[in-house]
Every structure is written in C-alpha cells, then in structure tokens.
Amino acid sequence: MPLVHIELVEGRTNEQKTALAQEIAESIVKHTGAPKSAIHIIFNDMKKENYFPAGEAKK
C-alpha cells in the first residue's frame, strides 16, 4: 500500500490539493503498478508561523 505524506505551508485550496493528489496517484500507478485503490495520500498543512526556512520566520 503506497502511503504518501506531503507537508505544505497552509494556503492551498481543496481543489488544488485534490488535483495534486490525483496526479500523484496516477504517477504511482504508472510507475509501480499499484492499484489506485491502495494509494493513500495525506496532506499536512502547517501554519505559516510554524515554518522557519534557514532558521528564520517565514514572512
């Protein structure tokens, strides 16, 4: 069972995440032969104030 975790800074719409999840699932099917029904994709939306690239607060 392919399990994909994706970390994103908050702000993407459900439509954007759905489109991304569909493309990722299709790619996994194409490259691994896994059945689409076995693929699980999880988005973790981080609050902007919890993200510190290079140790600095995201602006």
C-alpha distances in whole Angstrom, upper triangle without the diagonal:
4,6,10,13,16,20,22,26,27,29,26,26,24,24,24,20,19,21,19,15,16,17,14,12,14,14,11,11,15,14,11,11,8,9,10,9,5,6,8,11,13,17,19,23,25,29,31,33,30,30,32,32,34,35,37,36,35,38
4,6,10,13,17,19,23,24,26,23,24,22,22,21,18,17,18,16,13,14,14,11,9,12,12,8,10,13,12,9,11,8,9,9,10,7,5,6,8,11,14,17,20,23,26,28,30,28,27,29,28,31,32,34,33,32,34
4,7,10,13,16,20,21,23,21,21,19,20,19,16,16,17,15,12,14,14,11,10,14,13,10,12,15,15,13,14,11,12,11,12,9,6,5,6,8,11,13,17,19,23,25,27,24,24,26,26,28,29,31,30,29,31
4,7,10,13,17,18,20,18,19,17,18,16,13,14,15,12,9,12,12,9,9,13,12,10,13,15,14,14,16,13,14,13,13,11,8,6,5,6,8,11,14,16,20,22,24,21,20,23,22,25,26,27,27,25,28
4,7,10,13,15,17,16,17,16,18,16,12,14,15,12,11,14,14,11,12,16,15,13,16,19,18,17,19,17,18,16,17,14,11,9,6,5,6,7,11,13,16,18,20,18,17,19,19,22,23,24,23,22,25
4,6,10,12,14,12,14,14,16,13,10,12,14,10,10,13,13,11,13,16,15,14,18,19,19,19,21,19,20,18,19,17,13,11,8,6,5,6,9,10,14,15,18,16,14,17,17,20,21,22,21,19,21
4,7,9,12,11,14,14,17,14,11,14,16,13,13,16,16,14,16,19,19,18,21,23,22,22,25,23,24,21,22,21,17,14,11,9,6,5,6,7,11,12,14,12,11,13,14,17,17,18,17,15,18
4,6,8,8,11,12,14,12,10,13,14,12,13,16,16,15,17,20,20,20,23,24,24,25,27,25,26,23,24,23,19,17,13,11,7,6,5,6,9,9,13,11,10,13,13,17,17,17,16,13,15
4,7,8,12,13,16,13,12,16,17,15,16,19,19,18,21,24,23,23,27,28,28,28,30,29,29,26,27,26,23,20,16,14,10,8,6,5,6,6,9,9,8,11,11,15,16,15,13,10,12
4,6,9,11,14,12,11,15,16,15,16,19,20,19,21,24,24,25,27,29,29,30,32,30,30,26,27,27,23,20,17,14,10,9,5,5,6,7,10,10,10,14,15,19,19,17,15,12,13
4,6,10,12,10,10,14,15,14,16,19,19,19,22,24,24,25,28,29,30,31,32,30,30,27,28,28,24,22,18,16,12,11,8,9,9,9,12,13,13,16,17,21,21,19,17,13,14
4,7,8,6,7,10,11,11,12,15,16,16,18,20,21,22,25,26,27,28,29,27,27,24,24,25,21,19,15,14,10,11,9,11,12,12,16,16,15,19,19,23,23,22,20,16,17
4,5,5,6,9,10,11,12,14,16,17,18,20,21,23,24,26,27,28,29,27,27,23,23,24,21,19,16,15,12,13,11,14,14,15,19,19,19,22,23,26,27,26,23,20,20
4,5,5,6,9,10,10,12,14,15,16,18,20,21,22,24,26,26,27,25,24,20,20,21,18,16,13,13,10,12,11,15,16,17,21,21,21,24,25,28,29,28,26,23,23
4,6,5,6,9,10,11,13,14,15,17,19,20,21,23,24,26,26,24,23,19,20,22,19,17,15,15,13,15,14,18,19,20,24,24,23,26,26,30,31,30,28,24,25
4,5,5,6,9,10,11,12,14,16,17,18,20,21,23,24,25,24,23,19,21,22,18,17,14,14,11,14,13,16,17,18,22,22,21,24,23,27,28,27,25,22,22
4,5,5,6,9,10,10,12,14,15,16,18,20,21,22,23,21,20,17,18,19,15,13,10,10,8,11,11,14,16,17,21,20,19,23,22,26,27,26,25,22,23
4,5,5,6,9,10,10,12,14,15,16,18,20,21,21,19,18,15,15,17,14,12,10,11,10,13,14,17,19,21,24,24,23,26,26,30,31,30,28,25,26
4,6,5,6,9,10,11,13,14,16,17,19,20,20,19,18,15,17,18,15,14,12,13,12,16,16,19,21,22,26,25,24,27,26,30,31,31,29,26,27
4,5,5,6,9,10,11,12,14,15,17,18,19,18,18,14,16,17,13,13,10,11,10,14,14,17,20,20,24,23,21,24,23,26,28,28,27,24,25
4,6,5,6,9,10,11,12,14,15,16,17,15,15,11,13,13,10,9,7,9,9,13,14,17,20,22,25,24,22,25,25,28,29,30,28,25,27
4,5,5,6,9,10,11,12,14,15,15,14,13,10,12,13,10,11,9,12,13,16,18,21,24,25,29,27,26,29,28,31,33,33,32,29,30
4,5,5,6,9,10,10,12,14,15,14,14,11,14,15,12,13,11,14,14,18,19,22,25,25,29,27,26,28,27,30,32,32,31,28,30
4,5,5,6,9,10,11,12,13,12,13,10,13,13,9,10,8,11,12,15,17,20,23,24,27,26,24,26,25,28,30,30,30,27,29
4,5,5,6,9,10,10,11,9,9,7,9,10,7,8,8,12,13,17,19,22,25,27,30,28,27,29,28,31,33,34,33,30,32
4,5,5,6,9,10,10,10,10,7,11,12,10,12,12,15,17,20,22,25,28,29,33,31,29,32,31,33,35,36,35,32,34
4,5,5,6,8,9,10,11,10,13,13,11,13,12,16,17,20,22,25,28,29,32,30,28,30,29,31,33,34,34,31,33
4,5,5,6,7,7,9,8,11,10,8,11,11,14,16,20,22,25,28,29,32,30,28,30,29,31,33,34,34,32,34
4,6,6,5,5,6,6,10,10,8,12,13,17,19,22,25,28,31,32,35,33,32,34,33,35,37,38,38,35,37
4,6,6,8,10,10,13,13,12,15,16,19,21,25,27,30,33,34,37,35,33,35,33,35,38,39,39,36,38
4,6,8,11,12,15,14,13,16,16,19,21,24,27,29,33,33,36,34,32,34,32,34,36,37,37,35,38
4,5,9,10,13,12,11,14,15,19,21,24,27,29,33,34,37,34,32,34,33,35,37,38,38,36,39
4,6,9,11,11,11,14,16,20,23,26,29,31,35,36,39,37,35,37,36,38,40,41,41,39,41
4,6,8,7,8,11,14,17,20,23,26,29,33,34,37,34,33,36,34,37,38,40,40,37,40
4,5,6,7,11,14,17,20,24,26,30,33,35,38,35,34,37,36,39,40,41,41,39,41
4,5,5,9,11,15,17,21,24,27,30,32,35,33,32,35,34,37,38,39,38,36,38
4,6,8,11,14,18,21,24,27,30,32,35,33,33,36,35,38,39,40,39,37,39
4,7,10,13,17,20,23,26,29,32,34,32,31,34,34,36,37,39,38,36,38
4,7,10,13,17,20,23,26,28,31,28,28,30,30,33,34,35,34,32,35
4,7,10,13,16,19,23,25,28,25,25,28,28,31,31,32,31,29,32
4,7,10,13,16,19,22,24,22,21,24,24,27,28,29,28,26,28
4,7,10,13,16,19,21,19,19,22,22,25,26,26,25,23,26
4,6,9,13,15,18,16,15,19,19,23,23,23,22,20,22
4,6,10,12,14,12,13,16,17,20,20,21,19,17,20
4,7,9,12,10,11,14,16,19,19,19,17,15,17
4,6,8,6,7,11,13,16,16,15,13,12,14
4,5,5,7,11,13,17,16,15,12,10,12
4,5,6,9,11,14,13,12,8,7,8
4,6,8,11,14,12,10,7,7,9
4,7,10,13,11,10,8,8,11
4,6,10,9,8,7,6,10
4,6,5,5,5,6,10
4,5,6,7,7,10
4,6,9,10,13
4,7,9,12
4,6,9
4,6
4
